[in-house]
Amino acid sequence: MTANASRDVLKSGRIVFIEPFDDAIEVGTDDTNDGDDGDTEMLAAVAELPEKLRIAIHLHYYEGYSIKEIADILGIATSAVSMRLTRAKEILKKYFEGGSRYAG
């Protein structure tokens, strides 16, 4: 119920809270090491993305918003959200295939 109420507030267009992704990484990490360094590496790779792409990835994959919801939150077209997600995934794919890091 709380998650739905939060989404309603975000979709209303009155208030949009975008926490810097660096802060989200600090909150999302813990001191226990369960041997799953892939998540940490993925968070670090996502943190290197340009802000527009990083926000789209964070809202879609970490917060669970649909493409339409993200478009409403950011005030952009659904096609723009789809393109940002596609570009971000291409950059992340290259990053994990051993290619060079995103040069900005």
N, C-alpha and C positions, 0 to 999 in steps of 0.2 A: 504494500500500500504506500509506503514511504517513497519507494522508487518511482511509482506512478505519479505521486504528487510532485516529486522533484522534476520529473519530465514535463509535467503540465506547466510548472513555473518557467522552465527553460523554453518551452515552445511558445509561451505567451508573448515573447518578444519584449517584454518589459525589462527583464533582467537576464543578462548572460554572464555567467561566471566561467572564465577560462583560467584555470590554474596553470602556471608555468609547468611544462612537462618535467623540468629538472626537479621541482618540488614533488611531483607525483612519483618520480623514481625513488626519492628518499623515503616517502611514505610507504611505497610498495615493497621495499626491501626489508628483510629481517636479518637477524644475526645467525640464524640457524642455517647450516649448510647441509641440505639433503641430497647433494650430488647433482642437482639440476641447474647447471650453469648456463644452459641454453636460454632460459628465461632472462637471466641477467644480461647475457650477450644481446638478446633481442631488444631488451629495453634500451641498452646502450646504442644499438644501431638505429632504433626509432628516434632516440633523442638527437641524433645527428641530422635528421631530415630537416628540410626547410620548414618553417613554422606552419605554413598553410597545409602541407602534406602531413606533418606531425599531428596537427589538430584533427584532421579527418581520420587518420589511423587510430588515434586515441579514442575518439568518440565512437567509432564503428566497432573496433575490436576489443577495446578495454572497457568501454561503458555500455556497449551493446545497442547503440542507436541504429536505426535503419537509415538508409541513404536519404529517404524523404525527411526523416526527423532531423538529420544533420543539415540538410538544405534549409529547412525552416529555422533551425537554431542560428546558422551562419548567415542567413539571408541571401543565399545563392541558389542557382538552379541545380536540380538533381543531377543533370549531366556534368556539371562542374565538380560535384562531389565524387561522382563515379570516376572522372578523369583524375582527380587528386589521388584517389585510392589506387587506381591503376598505376600512376606514375610512382607512387610511394612503394608499391609492391615490386615494381621493376627495379627500383634502386636497391631495395632490401635483398632482392634475389641476387643481383650482381654482388652486393656486399658479402653475402654468405657463400657465393660460388668462388670467392677468392679474388674478385675484381677489386679495383681501387675504390676507396671510400668516396662518398659524394663530395665534390669539390666546391659546392656552394653556388 
